């Protein structure tokens, strides 16, 4: 075996090891997303949101029935693929509501204020999970557990509309989330 061939093999092994170890890091990041109540629901669909050439997050929708229609409990998990400040997440929520024609009432402003206090800055690999309670309220979970609850079924519907409404900004991703066959 020539010296250059051994160096080539060595570099290949180092690259393979880096990929394997990188995979372990991915698994560790995914473990931050474990919310038992979410895991107990049935998957409806999943998608990746990319804006221009940036991957933003992976999204997964689950329900008690495994179907989008007539579900009594819904859950949405966003697994972030980049760092995003909490204030930007809240501002985007307000912008998307306005884009959908949802009037930002005093109640909406209160909900946005609650989100500002509740949501953390996210880093690559973090997840935020919304789990709809039996009362229709929105309970949020983050990398370190429960973040808080907004006790309003209207909030839950308006928040999920960002991803699930037929007028959602990202039609292809919406259809993948709700399980539409394309």
Secondary structure, DSSP 8 states (H G I E B T S, - for coil): --HHHHHHHHHHHHHHHHHHHHHHHHHHHHHTT--HHHHTSEEEEEEEEEETTEEEEEEEEEESSSSSTT-S-EEEEEEESS-B-HHHHHHHHHHHHHHTT----HHHHHHHHHHHHH---B-TT-EEEEEE-TTS-EEEEETTEEEEEE--HHHHHHHHHHHHSTT-S-HHHHHHHTT---
